[in-house]
């Protein structure tokens, strides 16, 4: 009975001794494995520098994957301009490009596209009304823009004869019809046989002679030359010189001036009552 416990004790001591003798080697192996795992974790854990590179690379790849319209996106994170629906809906030609003087005389039908299409010649009354309406406006436009000579080709590029807001403009044939109406009614004359230039009379020479007389009186001018009138920077200063000479003749004829020299018909002396 006493030998069995003794034998079990010896067996237990032998296993303990064997375990104790194996512990250093096992622990050493475990430490090596732990070190290797830690090393692998360190390799897989990105540093801040690596993260920065990865983020930049990711942003570039994202930018490349976007459609072409999105290529304006920058890594510098510059603020993008916000486009509102109101700005998109505005016409291509801004109202600010129209001079205030012209804006005041614009007719109510300015945004109606059919007004830029002349009626058929068979519709005589309708065509006559259409021509007169445009002719009246052309006279007002010439006055507020101080045009005395109008080239039809230039007129085709002027608002509202050319109206990009509604993508309509008058043809050369239409402008010739309008010009012909002005000529027939004494408001203009053709300056060429091709009928491509008009001398427009939005004010008569008699009315201009009154303006020049009042101008000379207010400034106290006694003797005035043709060159003085051209350089006066007044609405009549850009009149054709032949018309300025006619106005000087009118002033002499109405006894508001006299020729300063009988030989030189470009210098007058005013007579103030």
Secondary structure, DSSP 8 states (H G I E B T S, - for coil): -HHHHHHHHHHHHHHHHHHHHHHHHHHHHHHHHHHHHHHHHHHHS--HHHHHHHHHHHHHHHHHHS-GGGTT--TT--------HHHHHS-SS-GGGS-HHHHHH--GGGG-GGGGS---TT-HHHHHHHHHHHHHHHHHHHHHTT-SEEEHHHHTTSTTTEETTTTEE--HHHHHHHHHHHHHTTSEEESSTT--EEEE-SS-HHHHHHHHHHHHHHHT-SEEEHHHHHTT-STTTTS-HHHHHHHHHHHHHTTSEEES-SS-TTEEEE---
